[in-house]
Amino acid sequence: MNPDGFESVINASCEPLFGRFNANNKDLNRNFPDAFILNTHDIQPETEAIMNWLKNESFVLSANLHGGSLVASYPFDNGNSVTVNFLDESRTVDNDVFMHLARTYSEKHATMHKGNACNSVEYFPDGITNGYQWYMLQGGMQDYSYVWGQCFDITLEVSCCKFPQKDELPFFWNDNKNALIEYIKQVHLGVKGRVLDENDEPVPGVIVEAVGRRHICPYRTNKNGEYYLLLLPGTYALNATAPGSSSLLQELHIPDGRAKFSALTYDFVVPHLQTRPEPASCPTEPLYSSDYDKNQSATLKPAITSLVLVNIFYAVLR
């Protein structure tokens, strides 16, 4: 994401300040819209390119690689009284999934799981950390990806030195190869599917979420009517809401899909769809406020007086 920064480092260095900024002297990992504080920095071309990429593609799982430590860091990087707990962690409603993702990478890494592989004063239990608990960061990429991109993103610090020597790269590959492969497999957790109308046509823009996991920016079906939810194995109630139609609530038992390389597949069929949802997106401004209730599904609106429990289409493992 920051070729200018890497190009500016003439000699390999452990100093974290060299190479951090792009050609406009901007830190790109402080440059994204923030869900908690208004980010007044001018959006850089590199940042805008990532934002457009996330908007135009349906990414489900990602990781961004950094240097300067050895730890897997997960959202949130920023927070307020709504998300920060007594442990000084800023937790998402999907904290269990994020901890699993971070721990999966750390455990498969050659040394990250030790927690202090850089022999510094910092110690990370199991080699993972909540981003905010480590240090507060405004305008970070992983928070933006999760809130606005519908993509579970974590930050992987994979080298003690910010810019290691190039002849060390084969060693870094060996240290990270198994962890990268295992991390990619996690995309098969949870449930995926489509929302269709009675004519078997895809319906974009439908909010599909697990009850009790309200995303501040609701997760919606893409242009092909597809949805993806990363969830650990267990029983969940899924809620699909389209304008002009009753909310559809379905309880599903979600198995571990990694062995079969496929998440559970479940399609919703919306009966008597009167209004097709218009394309919608959340404003790129601070969204978390004191009246936010993370225990209520974003799809359970007061105007809905009844929920139709339906057994729709199919639920099969591929």
Stockholm file with secondary structure:
# STOCKHOLM 1.0

chainA/1-318         MNPDGFESVINASCEPLFGRFNANNKDLNRNFPDAFILNTHDIQPETEAIMNWLKNESFVLSANLHGGSLVASYPFDNGNSVTVNFLDESRTVDNDVFMHLARTYSEKHATMHKGNACNSVEYFPDGITNGYQWYMLQGGMQDYSYVWGQCFDITLEVSCCKFPQKDELPFFWNDNKNALIEYIKQVHLGVKGRVLDENDEPVPGVIVEAVGRRHICPYRTNKNGEYYLLLLPGTYALNATAPGSSSLLQELHIPDGRAKFSALTYDFVVPHLQTRPEPASCPTEPLYSSDYDKNQSATLKPAITSLVLVNIFYAVLR
#=GR chainA/1-318 SS CCHHHHHHCCSCBCCTTTTCBCTTSCBGGGCSCCSSSCCCSCCCHHHHHHHHHHHHSCCCEEEEEECSEEEEEESCSSCCTTTBCTTSCBCCTTHHHHHHHHHHHHHHSSSGGGSCTTCSSCCCGGGEEEHHHHCCCSSCHHHHHHHHSCCEEEEEEEESSSBCCGGGHHHHHHHHHHHHHHHHHGGGSSEEEEEEETTSCBCTTCEEEETTCCCSSCCBCCTTSEEEECCCSEEEEEEEECTTSCEEEEEEEECCCTTTTCCEEECEEETTCCSCCCCCCCCSSCCCCTTCCTTSCTTCCTTCCCEEECCCSCEEEC
#=GC SS_cons         CCHHHHHHCCSCBCCTTTTCBCTTSCBGGGCSCCSSSCCCSCCCHHHHHHHHHHHHSCCCEEEEEECSEEEEEESCSSCCTTTBCTTSCBCCTTHHHHHHHHHHHHHHSSSGGGSCTTCSSCCCGGGEEEHHHHCCCSSCHHHHHHHHSCCEEEEEEEESSSBCCGGGHHHHHHHHHHHHHHHHHGGGSSEEEEEEETTSCBCTTCEEEETTCCCSSCCBCCTTSEEEECCCSEEEEEEEECTTSCEEEEEEEECCCTTTTCCEEECEEETTCCSCCCCCCCCSSCCCCTTCCTTSCTTCCTTCCCEEECCCSCEEEC
//
